[in-house]
Amino acid sequence: MAVSSFSFLELLLSFLCFGFFYYYHVKSKQKNPVIPLQWPLVGMLPALLANCNHLHEWITSVLTVTPLNFRFIGPPSSDMRLFITSDPANIRHVFNTNFSNYPKGREFQEIFDILGDGIFSADGESWRRQRTKAQMLMSSPRFRAFVARYSRDKVEKALLPLLAHGAGTGDACNLQDVFRRLTFDTTTTLVFGVDPGSVAIDLPEVPFARAMDDAMTVLLLRHIVPLSWWRLARRLGIGYERKMPVAWRTMDRFVADTIAKRRAEKARTGIDDSADLLSSYINDDEEDAGTVDAFLRDTTINLMLAGRDTTGSALSWFFYLLTKNPRVLHKLLQELDSVKSTTTADGMVIFDPDETGRLVYLHAALCESLRLYPPVPMEHKGPAAADVLPSGHEVRPGDKIVVSLYAMGRMESVWGSDCMEFRPERWISDDGKLRYVPSYKFMSFNSGPRTCLGKDMAFVQLKTAAAAVMKNFEIEAVAGHVVEPKLSIILHMKNGFMVTVKRRLAVC
């Protein structure tokens, strides 16, 4: 027994000594200490796990020194082969020039299994058919008018009263939570025709919203652990994977109930004249007889996940930047004075989307915020066939190309020496018009054939809410509150955004 114990201790000591000397041997040959070490058996995974809590900043630091491109190697048996890039030339190649070679693929569809066969995980003919239909419905004058009207009404009747209540009490509030509630209600109404009413004084918890939050947490973890690991966790129903089936059932129940009610309304009245997207899909002549509820479920869930958290994230980071840049806020308020507004019975000022749509500096400031804090901080693709990227790097099937939008906004070689500054002027040309920036350099709305169909709709919501809040309230960050990105598919703030709200005295 003693001999056996001694042998084990010898083995353990030898392993520790090997690890110690290997570490210093490799470190001595490193060109830069920021670049992660590649260990036997586990590859670079230890560095990834050690930096999970500040993943986006870590990737930015690595891409700064590599520069722009880095090959991450995981455990040999995990198929965790990542090519991380923020190189516009590579992005243009993958998302535009050689688009057909970079489908979503089976691994993406498995990670995002909750999306079913919807537009964001579909490839080929299925994707083209769904995109054509979605584009037709979302670009219709009727739906655009619905977006503008509801966005304005929701701001006037829900967002401003909630913030006015906060200003009256003087208590600190989590502005990120407020904006997420706003965009959840807005997106649910535009997609399903149902307003959950989560923007209320008592801040009610909505099961559907909680289920979406839980699903997003699981989806993020599936991105940062080896495929075989989370597959096993899903099969056994352990860890974070336990949340997904519960969230899935809650979301499916809400969608099924809403579809059933809408079909019942149509059967009773002959037609559903609502302007939301679900009604448009159900009423579409081509699909009237053949559309199955599974298709409607997948379509509406895809649209919800695309629109709900992204706009809320964008508003949160926008106001965070304004609290740190009073010069920009001052110019925005001056610009708002140049357009027509309406004063409500309780003294609040609101703007029609037609008016805010003409504001160049507001649009530039929102783009600048999206550059620094893109709501979807990472995109990934996989090559169907071996390829050579413009940077000279080779990729092959099984590799995952990870595009860091967060890092790209912080690259001097992409945006110049002032890339870390919040400077809306970079988006405005000498003649006072908006400057064109190619989508492969500014990817907040994706790039190429998969460019976001909801871009115009998102800007309507962003401008309507931002203009009203700026005009009516002074937003001040709570002293000492730490604002940093959360580890999530969507770029949320880890600790929320705690602020105090005051009525702006200049409003009349």
Secondary structure, 3 states (H helix, E strand, C coil): CHHHHHHHHHHHHHHHHHHHHHHHHHHHHCCCCCCCCCECCCECHHHHHHCHHHHHHHHHHHHHHCCCEEEEECCCCCCCEEEEECCHHHHHHHHHHCHHHCCCHHHHHHHCHHHCCCCCCCCHHHHHHHHHHHHHHHCCHHHHHHHHHHHHHHHHHHHHHHHHHHHHHCCCEEHHHHHHHHHHHHHHHHHHCCCCCCCCCCCCCCHHHHHHHHHHHHHHHHHHCCHHHHHHHHHHCCHHHHHHHHHHHHHHHHHHHHHHHHHHHHHHHCCCCCCCHHHHHHHCCCCCCCCCHHHHHHHHHHHHHHHHHHHHHHHHHHHHHHHHCHHHHHHHHHHHCCCCCEECCCCCEECCHHHHCCCHHHHHHHHHHHHHCCCCCEEEECCCCCEECCCCCEECCCCEEEEEHHHHCCCHHHHCCCCCCCCHHHHECCCCCECCCCCCCCCCCCCHHHCCCCHHHHHHHHHHHHHHHHHHEEEEECCCCCCCECCCCCCCECCCCEEEEEECCCCC
